[in-house]
C-alpha cells in the first residue's frame, strides 16, 4: 500500500485532501500539521521524513502570510525554500514522488495575457520570492518533481476571501473591494482532486503546471459573484489597489493558463462560478 504524506494538513488544501482521502482507501494517508512536520527546523524535518518514509509527498505546507513575510523574510524563506529543497532532496534519494504547491505570486503582474508555465518569473514581494526560490530548489534537487502553481485559494476550511466576504456582507450594508487585480480563484477541493488525478495517471510527467478555476475576473467581480450566488443585499463597490495599501505589493494580473495540465493529465477545470456554487451549497 502506497503511503502518501500530506504536509500542511490543517490548511485549506490539506483539509480538502483529508475529505477526499476517504474515497481513496487504497492509499495509506499521513496528514501532518506543523507539530508533526516541522518545516521551519530542517534538522528535525530530516528526522521526521526518515521516520515516516512516504512513497508520495503532497507538499501543501507553506508560509502564506503575504504581508507579514515582508518583515519575516527569514522564516518565509526557511519554510518556502529551504524546507522544500530538503524535501525534494529526500524524495530524489528515496525514489519518492513529490507534488509541491506554488503560487501565481511568482509573477510580477505586468502581463495582459494568461500566464503559461514558461513565462518569465519576477516576484514583487517577499512571499513570491520565497515561493520562486522553492520552485528552483525543488526542480534542482529532484527534476522528477511536479510543481503546481495556483491562485486565490478558498475552501470551507481556514480563512479566505470568500468567507470574509460572506461575513462582511451579512454584517454591513456596503463594502468596497479592489477592482484592478485580475486572476482567477481556485476552489481547494478542485485542486485536491486534480492532485489525486495526477497521482493516479498512468504516466508521471514531471514539471511545472498551472491550476486555478476557469474565468478571468477581479476581486471585485469575485465579490459580486459571492453576493449574487449567496443572495446578499450588501452594496459592493469597486476601488483601486491604491486606495487599499498593503505592506506587500500584489501582482495586478496573474491569470494562469491551464492548457498544459488539461492536455497532459486530461484534467477537467471547472468554471469559477460552478465551483463557487458547489462551495456555497455545502
URNORLIN-V440249 format. One record per pair of residues at least 12 apart in sequence whose C-alpha atoms are under 10 Angstrom apart, sorted by the first residue. I is the first residue (numbers start at 1). GAP is how many residues later the second one is. Records with the same first field share a line. If there is no record, write none. Layout:
I->GAP + GAP
//
This chain:
1->24 + 25 + 26 + 27 + 28 + 54
2->24 + 25 + 26 + 27 + 52 + 53 + 54
3->23 + 24 + 25 + 26 + 27 + 49 + 50 + 51 + 52 + 53 + 54 + 93
4->17 + 23 + 24 + 25 + 26 + 27 + 48 + 49 + 50 + 51 + 52 + 53 + 54 + 92 + 93 + 94
5->23 + 24 + 25 + 26 + 27 + 32 + 44 + 47 + 48 + 49 + 50 + 51 + 52 + 53 + 54 + 55 + 93
6->12 + 23 + 24 + 25 + 26 + 27 + 31 + 48 + 50 + 51 + 52 + 53 + 54 + 55 + 93
7->23 + 24 + 25 + 26 + 27 + 29 + 30 + 31 + 32 + 50 + 51 + 52 + 53 + 54 + 55 + 93
8->23 + 24 + 25 + 26 + 27 + 28 + 29 + 30 + 31 + 50 + 51 + 52 + 53 + 54 + 55
9->21 + 22 + 23 + 24 + 25 + 27 + 28 + 49 + 50 + 51 + 52
10->21 + 22 + 23 + 24 + 50 + 51 + 147 + 148
11->22 + 49 + 50 + 51 + 144 + 146 + 147 + 148 + 177
12->48 + 49 + 141 + 142 + 143 + 144 + 145 + 146 + 147 + 148 + 175 + 176 + 177 + 180
13->45 + 46 + 47 + 48 + 88 + 140 + 141 + 142 + 144 + 145 + 174 + 175 + 176 + 177 + 178 + 179
14->17 + 18 + 19 + 44 + 45 + 46 + 47 + 143 + 174 + 175 + 178
15->16 + 45 + 140 + 141 + 142 + 143 + 173 + 174 + 177
16->139 + 140 + 141 + 171 + 172 + 173 + 174 + 175 + 176 + 177
17->12 + 14 + 41 + 43 + 171 + 172 + 173 + 174 + 175 + 176 + 178 + 179
18->12 + 13 + 174
19->170 + 173
20->169 + 172 + 173 + 176
21->171 + 172 + 175
24->172
28->26 + 27
29->25 + 27
30->22 + 24 + 27
31->27
32->29
33->28
34->27 + 28
36->12 + 13
37->12 + 15 + 24
38->23 + 41 + 45
39->22 + 23 + 24 + 36 + 39 + 40 + 41 + 42 + 43 + 44 + 45 + 47 + 48
40->22 + 23 + 34 + 35 + 36 + 37 + 38 + 39 + 40 + 42 + 43
41->37 + 38 + 41 + 42
42->36 + 37 + 40 + 41 + 42 + 43 + 44 + 45
43->40 + 43
45->38 + 41 + 42
46->37 + 40 + 41 + 44
49->37 + 38 + 41 + 42
50->40 + 44
53->37 + 38 + 41 + 43
54->37 + 40 + 41 + 42 + 43
55->36 + 39 + 40 + 41 + 42 + 43
56->35 + 39 + 40 + 41 + 42 + 43 + 143
57->30 + 31 + 34 + 39 + 40 + 41 + 42 + 43 + 88
58->39 + 40 + 41 + 42 + 43 + 88 + 134 + 137 + 138 + 141
59->25 + 28 + 29 + 39 + 40 + 41 + 42 + 43 + 88
60->39 + 40 + 41 + 42
61->18 + 19 + 22 + 23 + 39 + 40
62->14 + 15 + 16 + 17 + 18 + 19 + 21 + 22 + 39 + 40 + 65 + 68 + 69
63->12 + 13 + 14 + 15 + 16 + 17 + 18 + 64 + 67 + 68
64->12 + 15 + 16 + 39 + 63 + 64 + 67
65->62 + 183
66->39 + 59 + 60 + 61 + 62 + 180 + 181 + 182 + 183 + 184
67->58 + 59 + 60 + 179 + 180 + 181 + 182 + 183
68->58 + 59 + 179 + 180
69->56 + 57 + 58 + 59 + 61 + 178 + 179
70->55 + 56 + 57 + 177 + 178 + 179
71->55 + 176 + 177
72->54 + 55
73->53 + 54 + 56 + 57
74->52 + 56
75->55
76->50 + 51 + 52 + 53 + 54 + 55
77->49 + 50 + 51 + 52 + 53 + 54 + 55 + 56 + 57
78->52 + 56
79->51 + 52 + 55
80->22 + 47 + 48 + 49 + 50 + 51 + 52 + 53 + 54 + 55
81->48 + 49 + 50 + 51 + 52 + 53 + 54 + 55 + 56 + 57
82->48 + 51 + 52 + 55 + 56
83->51 + 54 + 55
84->16 + 47 + 49 + 50 + 51 + 52 + 53 + 54 + 55 + 57
85->48 + 49 + 50 + 51 + 52 + 53 + 54 + 55 + 56 + 57
86->51 + 52 + 55
87->13 + 50 + 51 + 54 + 55
88->12 + 46 + 47 + 49 + 50 + 51 + 52 + 53 + 54 + 55 + 56 + 57
89->48 + 49 + 50 + 51 + 52 + 53
90->51 + 52
91->47 + 50 + 51 + 53 + 54
92->46 + 49 + 50 + 51 + 52 + 53
93->48 + 49
95->47 + 49
96->46 + 48 + 49
97->45 + 47 + 48 + 49 + 102 + 107 + 109
98->40 + 44 + 46 + 47 + 48 + 49 + 101 + 108
99->39 + 45 + 46 + 47 + 48 + 49 + 96 + 99 + 100 + 107 + 108 + 109
100->34 + 35 + 38 + 45 + 46 + 47 + 48 + 49 + 95 + 108
101->30 + 33 + 34 + 45 + 46 + 47 + 48 + 49 + 94 + 107 + 108 + 109 + 110
102->26 + 29 + 30 + 32 + 33 + 45 + 46 + 47 + 48 + 49 + 106 + 107 + 108 + 109
103->24 + 25 + 28 + 29 + 32 + 44 + 45 + 46 + 47 + 48 + 49 + 50 + 107 + 108 + 151 + 153
104->17 + 19 + 24 + 27 + 28 + 44 + 45 + 46 + 47 + 48 + 79 + 106 + 107 + 108 + 147 + 149 + 150 + 151 + 152
105->16 + 17 + 18 + 19 + 20 + 21 + 22 + 23 + 24 + 25 + 26 + 27 + 44 + 45 + 46 + 144 + 145 + 146 + 148 + 149
106->14 + 15 + 16 + 17 + 18 + 19 + 20 + 21 + 22 + 23 + 24 + 25 + 26 + 27 + 29 + 43 + 145 + 148
107->12 + 13 + 14 + 15 + 16 + 17 + 18 + 21 + 22 + 25 + 143 + 144 + 145 + 146 + 147 + 148
108->12 + 13 + 14 + 15 + 16 + 17 + 20 + 141 + 142 + 143 + 144 + 145 + 146
109->12 + 13 + 14 + 15 + 72 + 73 + 74 + 141 + 142 + 143 + 144 + 145 + 146
110->12 + 141 + 142 + 143 + 144
111->140 + 141 + 142 + 143 + 144
112->70 + 140 + 141 + 142 + 143
113->140 + 141 + 142 + 143 + 144
114->69 + 102 + 139 + 140 + 141 + 142 + 143 + 144
115->68 + 95 + 138 + 139 + 140 + 141 + 142 + 143
116->92 + 93 + 94 + 139 + 140 + 141 + 142 + 143 + 144
117->31 + 32 + 90 + 91 + 92 + 93 + 139 + 140 + 141 + 142 + 143
118->90 + 91
123->126 + 127 + 128
124->124 + 125 + 126 + 127
125->122 + 123 + 124 + 125 + 126
126->122 + 123
127->121
128->120 + 121 + 122 + 123
131->18
134->13
135->12 + 13 + 14 + 73
139->67 + 68 + 69
142->64
143->63 + 64
144->60 + 61 + 62 + 63
145->59 + 60 + 61 + 62 + 63
146->49 + 52 + 58 + 59 + 60 + 61 + 62 + 63
147->59 + 60 + 61 + 62 + 63
148->43 + 46 + 47 + 59 + 60 + 61 + 62 + 63 + 64 + 113
149->59 + 60 + 61 + 62 + 63 + 107 + 109
150->34 + 35 + 36 + 38 + 41 + 59 + 60 + 61 + 62 + 63 + 104 + 105 + 106 + 108
151->32 + 33 + 34 + 35 + 36 + 37 + 59 + 60 + 61 + 62 + 103 + 104 + 105
152->31 + 32 + 33 + 34 + 35 + 36 + 60 + 61 + 67 + 102
153->31 + 32 + 33 + 34 + 35 + 36 + 38 + 59 + 60
154->31 + 32 + 33 + 34 + 35 + 122 + 125
155->31 + 32 + 33 + 34 + 35 + 121 + 124 + 125
156->31 + 32 + 33 + 123 + 124 + 126
157->31
161->24 + 58 + 61 + 62
162->23 + 60 + 61 + 64 + 65 + 114 + 117 + 118
163->63
164->59
165->12 + 57 + 58 + 59 + 61 + 62 + 71
166->57 + 60 + 61 + 64 + 66 + 68 + 114
168->66
169->54 + 57 + 58 + 61 + 62 + 63 + 64 + 65 + 66 + 67
170->62 + 63 + 64
171->63
172->61 + 62 + 63
173->59 + 60 + 61 + 62 + 63
174->59 + 60 + 61 + 62 + 63
175->48 + 59 + 60 + 61 + 62 + 63 + 64
176->44 + 47 + 59 + 60 + 61 + 62 + 63 + 64 + 67 + 68
177->41 + 42 + 43 + 44 + 45 + 46 + 47 + 59 + 60 + 61 + 62 + 63 + 64 + 66 + 67
178->40 + 41 + 42 + 43 + 45 + 59 + 60 + 61 + 62 + 63 + 64 + 65 + 66
179->38 + 39 + 40 + 41 + 42 + 43 + 44 + 58 + 59 + 60 + 61 + 62 + 73
180->37 + 38 + 39 + 40 + 58 + 59 + 60 + 61 + 62 + 71 + 72 + 73
181->36 + 37 + 38 + 39 + 59 + 60 + 69 + 70 + 71 + 72 + 73 + 74
182->34 + 35 + 36 + 37 + 38 + 39 + 69 + 70 + 71 + 72 + 73
183->29 + 30 + 31 + 32 + 33 + 34 + 35 + 36 + 39 + 68 + 69 + 70 + 71 + 72 + 73
184->27 + 28 + 29 + 30 + 31 + 32 + 33 + 34 + 35 + 38 + 69 + 70 + 71 + 72 + 87 + 88
185->26 + 27 + 28 + 29 + 30 + 31 + 32 + 33 + 34 + 37 + 70 + 86 + 87 + 88 + 90 + 91
186->25 + 26 + 27 + 28 + 83 + 84 + 85 + 86 + 89 + 90
187->25 + 26 + 83 + 85 + 87 + 88 + 89 + 91 + 92
188->24 + 25 + 87 + 91
189->86 + 89 + 90
190->21 + 22 + 23 + 78 + 79 + 80 + 85
191->20 + 21 + 22 + 78
193->74
194->17 + 67 + 68 + 71 + 72 + 73 + 74 + 75
195->16 + 72
197->68 + 69 + 70
198->63 + 66 + 67 + 68 + 69
199->66
200->65
201->63 + 64 + 65
202->63
203->61 + 62
204->60 + 61
205->59 + 60
208->52 + 53
209->47 + 48 + 49 + 50 + 51 + 52 + 53 + 55
210->45 + 46 + 47 + 48 + 49 + 50 + 51 + 52
211->45 + 46 + 47 + 48 + 49 + 50 + 51 + 56 + 58
212->43 + 44 + 45 + 46 + 57 + 58 + 59 + 60
213->42 + 43 + 45 + 55 + 56 + 57 + 58 + 59 + 60 + 61 + 62 + 63
214->41 + 42 + 43 + 44 + 55 + 56 + 57 + 58 + 59 + 60 + 61
215->40 + 41 + 55 + 56 + 57 + 58
216->37 + 38 + 39 + 40 + 55 + 56
217->36 + 38 + 55
218->20 + 34 + 35 + 37
219->19
220->16 + 17 + 18 + 19 + 20
221->15 + 16 + 17
222->50 + 51 + 54
223->13 + 14 + 15
224->12 + 13 + 14
225->47 + 48 + 51 + 52
226->47 + 50 + 51 + 54
229->44 + 47 + 48 + 51 + 52
230->46 + 47 + 50 + 51
//
